[in-house]
Amino acid sequence: MLYHEWLKERNACAEAVAWVGDQSLQHAWTMTGHGDWMLWLLQRLGYDDERVLRLHACWCVRQVWHLLTDERSRNVVEVAERFAVGEATREELAAAGAAAGAAAETAWAARDAARAAEVAARVAGVAAGAARAAQADHLRETIPWEIVSALATKAGITEE
């Protein structure tokens, strides 16, 4: 099955289907600037390397590190990175996550709705702009085309 047909069968967003057109999966993987589309594809193909995905998520957060003003929020990212490489336990990760959750609750309670909306808009703006392209580049560097190709073949995606 051709890549664009496979996308349509899985209800990919209309923008992605239109962008792909008749491109091969390899060309689309190489050229897209949409890290979110790439993650969607990896999930649908069954990519499940938790370590790689966790490290990628941490890398994404580090792109907006300056927006994390509470040390507990930064700590959970650092613990998640350590957990991914086997240097922290699941219990340490859970404790850091709980602390970061408490930090988020404190931050939301301390700000009025207008301030919260302003912060959310800034984060969304960063995520939607250059960070998306950087995320795509990072995924290409982290997950070799050969892995994506093997998963695509297993899923029945053909180039012709």
KOLMARMAR-406840 format. One line per field, with one value per residue: x, y, z of N, C-alpha, C in turn; residue number from 0; residue in one letter. Coordinates in nm, 2 decimals. Each point is the difference from the previous one (the first is absolute). Layout:
N
n_px = (X, ...)
n_py = (Y, ...)
n_pz = (Z, ...)
ca_px = (X, ...)
ca_py = (Y, ...)
ca_pz = (Z, ...)
c_px = (X, ...)
c_py = (Y, ...)
c_pz = (Z, ...)
num = (NUM, ...)
residu = (a, ...)
This chain:
160
n_px = (0.08, -0.03, 0.10, -0.03, -0.01, 0.12, 0.04, -0.07, 0.05, 0.10, -0.08, 0.11, 0.06, -0.10, 0.06, 0.02, -0.12, -0.05, 0.07, -0.03, -0.12, 0.08, 0.05, 0.11, -0.02, 0.10, -0.06, -0.12, 0.05, 0.06, -0.11, -0.08, -0.06, -0.08, 0.06, -0.11, 0.01, 0.13, -0.03, -0.09, 0.09, 0.10, -0.09, -0.05, 0.13, -0.03, 0.06, 0.08, 0.11, -0.05, 0.12, 0.00, -0.12, 0.04, 0.11, -0.08, -0.09, 0.10, 0.05, -0.12, -0.02, 0.11, -0.08, -0.08, 0.13, 0.02, -0.10, 0.09, -0.08, -0.06, 0.09, -0.12, -0.03, 0.11, -0.02, -0.13, 0.04, 0.07, -0.09, -0.08, 0.10, 0.02, -0.14, 0.00, 0.10, -0.10, 0.00, -0.13, -0.06, -0.09, 0.04, 0.13, -0.02, -0.06, 0.10, 0.09, -0.08, -0.01, 0.13, 0.02, -0.09, 0.06, 0.11, -0.06, -0.05, 0.12, 0.06, -0.09, 0.01, 0.13, -0.03, -0.04, -0.12, 0.01, 0.06, -0.09, -0.09, 0.07, 0.02, -0.13, -0.03, 0.09, -0.04, -0.13, 0.04, 0.07, -0.09, -0.08, 0.09, 0.11, -0.05, -0.10, 0.07, 0.04, -0.12, -0.04, 0.08, -0.04, -0.13, 0.03, 0.06, -0.11, -0.09, 0.09, 0.02, 0.11, -0.01, -0.02, 0.09, 0.07, -0.03, 0.03, 0.10, 0.02, -0.02, 0.08, 0.08, -0.03, 0.11, -0.05)
n_py = (-0.12, 0.10, 0.08, 0.07, -0.12, -0.04, 0.12, 0.00, -0.12, 0.07, 0.07, 0.00, 0.10, 0.08, 0.08, -0.11, -0.05, 0.13, 0.02, -0.12, 0.02, -0.01, 0.07, -0.05, -0.10, -0.06, 0.05, -0.05, -0.11, 0.01, 0.03, -0.07, 0.11, -0.11, 0.03, 0.07, 0.02, 0.02, 0.06, 0.06, 0.01, 0.04, 0.07, 0.05, 0.02, 0.04, 0.12, -0.08, 0.06, -0.03, -0.05, -0.03, -0.04, -0.05, -0.04, -0.04, -0.05, -0.05, -0.04, -0.03, -0.05, -0.05, -0.01, -0.02, -0.04, 0.11, -0.08, -0.09, 0.07, -0.11, -0.01, -0.02, 0.09, 0.07, -0.03, 0.00, 0.10, 0.05, -0.02, 0.05, 0.10, 0.01, 0.00, 0.08, 0.05, -0.03, 0.13, -0.02, -0.02, -0.09, -0.04, 0.02, -0.06, -0.10, 0.00, 0.00, -0.09, -0.05, 0.02, -0.04, -0.10, -0.01, 0.00, -0.08, -0.07, 0.01, -0.03, -0.09, -0.04, 0.02, -0.04, 0.11, -0.01, 0.13, -0.01, -0.09, 0.08, 0.10, -0.07, -0.05, 0.12, 0.05, -0.09, 0.03, 0.13, -0.03, -0.08, 0.09, 0.07, 0.06, -0.01, 0.01, 0.09, 0.06, -0.02, 0.03, 0.10, 0.03, -0.02, 0.08, 0.08, -0.01, 0.00, -0.09, 0.05, -0.08, 0.06, 0.12, -0.03, -0.06, 0.10, 0.08, -0.08, -0.01, 0.13, -0.05, 0.10, 0.03, -0.01, -0.11)
n_pz = (0.00, -0.08, 0.03, -0.10, -0.06, 0.05, -0.03, -0.12, -0.01, 0.05, -0.08, -0.07, 0.06, -0.05, 0.08, 0.08, -0.02, 0.00, 0.11, 0.04, -0.04, -0.11, 0.10, -0.01, 0.08, -0.07, -0.11, 0.04, 0.04, -0.11, -0.05, 0.08, 0.03, -0.01, 0.11, 0.02, -0.13, 0.02, 0.11, -0.07, -0.10, 0.08, 0.06, -0.12, -0.02, 0.12, -0.02, 0.07, -0.05, 0.12, 0.01, -0.13, 0.02, 0.12, -0.05, -0.10, 0.08, 0.07, -0.11, -0.02, 0.12, -0.02, -0.11, 0.11, 0.03, -0.07, -0.05, 0.03, 0.07, 0.02, 0.10, 0.06, -0.08, 0.03, 0.13, -0.03, -0.08, 0.10, 0.09, -0.09, -0.03, 0.13, 0.02, -0.11, 0.07, 0.08, 0.01, -0.02, 0.11, -0.02, 0.13, -0.04, -0.11, 0.07, 0.09, -0.10, -0.06, 0.12, 0.02, -0.13, 0.03, 0.12, -0.06, -0.09, 0.10, 0.06, -0.12, -0.03, 0.12, -0.02, -0.12, -0.05, -0.05, 0.00, 0.12, 0.05, -0.05, 0.05, 0.11, 0.00, -0.04, 0.09, 0.08, -0.03, 0.01, 0.10, 0.05, -0.04, 0.04, 0.02, 0.11, -0.08, -0.08, 0.11, 0.04, -0.12, 0.00, 0.13, -0.04, -0.10, 0.09, 0.08, -0.10, -0.03, -0.12, 0.02, 0.12, -0.04, -0.09, 0.10, 0.08, -0.10, -0.03, 0.13, -0.01, -0.10, 0.04, -0.13, -0.07, -0.05)
ca_px = (-0.08, 0.07, 0.00, -0.12, -0.12, 0.01, -0.03, -0.14, -0.07, 0.02, -0.05, 0.10, -0.06, -0.01, 0.12, 0.11, -0.03, 0.02, 0.15, 0.06, -0.03, 0.05, 0.14, 0.03, 0.02, 0.14, 0.01, -0.08, 0.08, 0.12, -0.03, -0.10, 0.04, -0.10, 0.03, -0.12, -0.04, 0.09, -0.04, -0.13, 0.03, 0.07, -0.10, -0.09, 0.09, 0.03, 0.13, -0.03, 0.12, -0.03, 0.12, 0.02, -0.12, 0.01, 0.11, -0.05, -0.09, 0.08, 0.07, -0.10, -0.02, 0.12, -0.01, -0.07, 0.05, -0.01, -0.14, -0.02, 0.05, 0.00, 0.10, -0.06, -0.03, 0.13, 0.05, -0.07, 0.06, 0.13, -0.03, -0.05, 0.12, 0.08, -0.07, 0.01, 0.13, 0.02, 0.07, -0.10, -0.10, -0.14, -0.05, 0.06, -0.08, -0.14, 0.01, 0.03, -0.12, -0.09, 0.04, -0.02, -0.14, -0.03, 0.05, -0.09, -0.12, 0.04, 0.01, -0.13, -0.08, 0.06, -0.02, -0.14, -0.03, 0.06, 0.15, 0.01, -0.03, 0.11, 0.11, -0.04, 0.02, 0.14, 0.05, -0.06, 0.06, 0.14, -0.02, -0.05, 0.10, 0.13, 0.01, -0.06, 0.10, 0.11, -0.05, 0.01, 0.15, 0.05, -0.05, 0.08, 0.13, -0.01, -0.06, 0.05, -0.10, -0.01, -0.10, -0.13, -0.02, -0.04, -0.13, -0.09, -0.01, -0.08, -0.14, -0.06, 0.02, 0.09, 0.04, -0.07)
ca_py = (0.12, 0.12, 0.08, 0.10, -0.08, -0.05, 0.12, 0.02, -0.11, 0.02, 0.13, 0.10, 0.13, 0.04, 0.08, -0.09, -0.07, 0.09, 0.03, -0.12, -0.02, -0.13, -0.02, -0.13, 0.01, 0.04, 0.14, 0.08, -0.01, 0.08, 0.14, 0.06, 0.08, -0.02, -0.10, -0.06, -0.10, -0.11, -0.07, -0.07, -0.11, -0.10, -0.07, -0.09, -0.11, -0.09, 0.02, 0.00, 0.01, 0.09, 0.08, 0.10, 0.09, 0.08, 0.09, 0.10, 0.09, 0.09, 0.09, 0.10, 0.09, 0.08, 0.11, 0.11, -0.01, 0.13, 0.02, -0.08, 0.08, -0.07, -0.10, -0.13, -0.03, -0.04, -0.12, -0.11, -0.03, -0.06, -0.14, -0.08, -0.04, -0.10, -0.13, -0.05, -0.07, -0.10, 0.06, 0.04, -0.10, 0.04, 0.07, 0.13, 0.07, 0.03, 0.11, 0.13, 0.03, 0.05, 0.14, 0.09, 0.02, 0.10, 0.13, 0.05, 0.04, 0.13, 0.11, 0.03, 0.06, 0.13, 0.10, 0.02, -0.07, 0.08, -0.03, -0.14, 0.00, 0.06, -0.10, -0.11, 0.05, 0.00, -0.14, -0.05, 0.06, -0.06, -0.14, 0.00, 0.07, -0.06, -0.12, -0.11, -0.04, -0.05, -0.13, -0.09, -0.03, -0.09, -0.14, -0.07, -0.03, -0.10, -0.12, -0.01, -0.03, -0.15, -0.05, 0.04, -0.08, -0.13, 0.01, 0.03, -0.12, -0.09, 0.05, -0.01, 0.12, -0.03, 0.13, 0.00)
ca_pz = (0.00, -0.01, 0.13, 0.01, 0.02, 0.14, 0.08, -0.01, 0.07, 0.14, 0.03, 0.02, -0.02, -0.14, -0.03, -0.02, -0.13, -0.11, -0.01, -0.05, -0.14, -0.05, 0.05, 0.07, 0.14, 0.03, -0.03, 0.10, 0.12, -0.02, -0.03, 0.08, 0.11, 0.10, 0.10, 0.05, -0.10, 0.01, 0.12, -0.03, -0.09, 0.08, 0.08, -0.08, -0.05, 0.11, 0.06, 0.15, 0.08, 0.11, 0.03, -0.10, 0.00, 0.12, -0.02, -0.10, 0.07, 0.09, -0.10, -0.04, 0.12, 0.01, -0.09, 0.06, 0.14, 0.06, 0.05, 0.13, 0.11, 0.13, -0.01, -0.01, -0.14, -0.07, 0.05, -0.05, -0.13, 0.02, 0.05, -0.11, -0.08, 0.07, -0.01, -0.13, -0.02, 0.11, 0.12, 0.10, 0.02, -0.03, 0.12, -0.01, -0.11, 0.05, 0.10, -0.07, -0.07, 0.10, 0.04, -0.11, 0.00, 0.11, -0.05, -0.10, 0.07, 0.07, -0.10, -0.05, 0.11, 0.03, -0.11, -0.04, -0.13, -0.11, 0.00, -0.05, -0.15, -0.06, 0.00, -0.09, -0.13, -0.03, -0.02, -0.13, -0.11, -0.01, -0.04, -0.14, -0.10, -0.03, 0.08, -0.07, -0.09, 0.08, 0.05, -0.11, -0.02, 0.11, -0.03, -0.11, 0.05, 0.10, -0.05, -0.14, -0.11, -0.02, 0.09, -0.05, -0.12, 0.04, 0.06, -0.11, -0.07, 0.08, 0.00, -0.13, -0.09, -0.11, -0.08, -0.13)
c_px = (0.09, -0.01, -0.12, -0.13, -0.01, -0.03, -0.15, -0.08, 0.01, -0.04, 0.10, -0.07, 0.01, 0.12, 0.11, -0.02, 0.03, 0.15, 0.07, -0.03, 0.04, 0.14, 0.02, 0.02, 0.14, 0.02, -0.07, 0.08, 0.12, -0.03, -0.09, 0.06, -0.10, 0.04, -0.12, -0.06, 0.09, -0.03, -0.13, 0.03, 0.07, -0.10, -0.08, 0.08, 0.04, 0.14, -0.02, 0.13, -0.02, 0.11, 0.02, -0.11, 0.01, 0.11, -0.03, -0.09, 0.08, 0.07, -0.10, -0.02, 0.13, 0.01, -0.07, 0.03, -0.02, -0.14, -0.03, 0.07, 0.01, 0.10, -0.06, -0.04, 0.12, 0.05, -0.07, 0.06, 0.14, -0.01, -0.05, 0.11, 0.08, -0.07, 0.01, 0.13, 0.04, 0.07, -0.10, -0.11, -0.14, -0.06, 0.05, -0.08, -0.14, 0.00, 0.03, -0.12, -0.11, 0.04, -0.02, -0.15, -0.04, 0.05, -0.09, -0.13, 0.02, 0.00, -0.13, -0.08, 0.05, -0.03, -0.15, -0.02, 0.08, 0.15, 0.02, -0.02, 0.12, 0.12, -0.03, 0.02, 0.14, 0.06, -0.05, 0.07, 0.14, -0.02, -0.04, 0.10, 0.12, 0.02, -0.05, 0.10, 0.12, -0.03, 0.01, 0.15, 0.05, -0.05, 0.08, 0.14, -0.01, -0.05, 0.04, -0.12, -0.02, -0.11, -0.14, -0.03, -0.05, -0.14, -0.11, -0.02, -0.09, -0.15, -0.06, 0.01, 0.10, 0.03, -0.07, -0.13)
c_py = (0.12, 0.08, 0.09, -0.08, -0.05, 0.11, 0.02, -0.11, 0.02, 0.13, 0.11, 0.14, 0.04, 0.07, -0.09, -0.08, 0.08, 0.02, -0.12, -0.02, -0.14, -0.02, -0.14, 0.03, 0.06, 0.15, 0.09, 0.00, 0.09, 0.15, 0.08, 0.09, -0.01, -0.12, -0.07, -0.10, -0.12, -0.09, -0.08, -0.12, -0.11, -0.08, -0.10, -0.12, -0.10, 0.02, 0.02, 0.00, 0.11, 0.09, 0.11, 0.10, 0.09, 0.10, 0.11, 0.10, 0.10, 0.10, 0.11, 0.10, 0.09, 0.12, 0.12, 0.00, 0.14, 0.03, -0.07, 0.08, -0.06, -0.12, -0.14, -0.04, -0.04, -0.13, -0.12, -0.04, -0.06, -0.15, -0.09, -0.04, -0.10, -0.13, -0.07, -0.08, -0.09, 0.06, 0.05, -0.11, 0.05, 0.08, 0.15, 0.08, 0.04, 0.12, 0.13, 0.04, 0.06, 0.14, 0.10, 0.03, 0.10, 0.14, 0.06, 0.05, 0.13, 0.12, 0.04, 0.07, 0.15, 0.10, 0.01, -0.06, 0.07, -0.04, -0.15, -0.01, 0.05, -0.10, -0.11, 0.05, 0.00, -0.14, -0.06, 0.06, -0.05, -0.14, 0.00, 0.05, -0.09, -0.13, -0.12, -0.06, -0.06, -0.14, -0.10, -0.04, -0.09, -0.14, -0.07, -0.04, -0.12, -0.13, -0.02, -0.05, -0.15, -0.06, 0.04, -0.08, -0.14, -0.01, 0.02, -0.12, -0.10, 0.05, 0.00, 0.12, -0.03, 0.14, 0.00, -0.06)
c_pz = (0.00, 0.13, 0.01, 0.03, 0.14, 0.10, 0.01, 0.08, 0.15, 0.05, 0.04, -0.03, -0.15, -0.04, -0.03, -0.13, -0.12, -0.02, -0.06, -0.15, -0.04, 0.04, 0.06, 0.15, 0.03, -0.03, 0.10, 0.14, 0.00, -0.01, 0.09, 0.11, 0.12, 0.09, 0.05, -0.10, 0.01, 0.12, -0.02, -0.08, 0.08, 0.09, -0.08, -0.05, 0.11, 0.06, 0.15, 0.08, 0.10, 0.03, -0.10, 0.00, 0.12, -0.02, -0.10, 0.07, 0.09, -0.09, -0.04, 0.11, 0.01, -0.10, 0.05, 0.15, 0.07, 0.06, 0.13, 0.11, 0.13, -0.01, 0.00, -0.14, -0.08, 0.06, -0.06, -0.14, 0.02, 0.05, -0.11, -0.09, 0.07, 0.00, -0.13, -0.03, 0.12, 0.13, 0.11, 0.00, -0.04, 0.11, 0.00, -0.10, 0.04, 0.10, -0.06, -0.08, 0.09, 0.04, -0.11, -0.01, 0.10, -0.05, -0.10, 0.07, 0.07, -0.09, -0.05, 0.11, 0.03, -0.11, -0.03, -0.14, -0.11, -0.01, -0.05, -0.15, -0.07, 0.00, -0.10, -0.14, -0.04, -0.02, -0.13, -0.12, -0.02, -0.06, -0.15, -0.10, -0.02, 0.08, -0.07, -0.10, 0.07, 0.05, -0.12, -0.03, 0.11, -0.02, -0.11, 0.04, 0.10, -0.05, -0.14, -0.10, 0.00, 0.10, -0.05, -0.12, 0.03, 0.06, -0.11, -0.08, 0.07, 0.00, -0.14, -0.09, -0.10, -0.07, -0.13, 0.01)
num = (0, 1, 2, 3, 4, 5, 6, 7, 8, 9, 10, 11, 12, 13, 14, 15, 16, 17, 18, 19, 20, 21, 22, 23, 24, 25, 26, 27, 28, 29, 30, 31, 32, 33, 34, 35, 36, 37, 38, 39, 40, 41, 42, 43, 44, 45, 46, 47, 48, 49, 50, 51, 52, 53, 54, 55, 56, 57, 58, 59, 60, 61, 62, 63, 64, 65, 66, 67, 68, 69, 70, 71, 72, 73, 74, 75, 76, 77, 78, 79, 80, 81, 82, 83, 84, 85, 86, 87, 88, 89, 90, 91, 92, 93, 94, 95, 96, 97, 98, 99, 100, 101, 102, 103, 104, 105, 106, 107, 108, 109, 110, 111, 112, 113, 114, 115, 116, 117, 118, 119, 120, 121, 122, 123, 124, 125, 126, 127, 128, 129, 130, 131, 132, 133, 134, 135, 136, 137, 138, 139, 140, 141, 142, 143, 144, 145, 146, 147, 148, 149, 150, 151, 152, 153, 154, 155, 156, 157, 158, 159)
residu = (m, l, y, h, e, w, l, k, e, r, n, a, c, a, e, a, v, a, w, v, g, d, q, s, l, q, h, a, w, t, m, t, g, h, g, d, w, m, l, w, l, l, q, r, l, g, y, d, d, e, r, v, l, r, l, h, a, c, w, c, v, r, q, v, w, h, l, l, t, d, e, r, s, r, n, v, v, e, v, a, e, r, f, a, v, g, e, a, t, r, e, e, l, a, a, a, g, a, a, a, g, a, a, a, e, t, a, w, a, a, r, d, a, a, r, a, a, e, v, a, a, r, v, a, g, v, a, a, g, a, a, r, a, a, q, a, d, h, l, r, e, t, i, p, w, e, i, v, s, a, l, a, t, k, a, g, i, t, e, e)
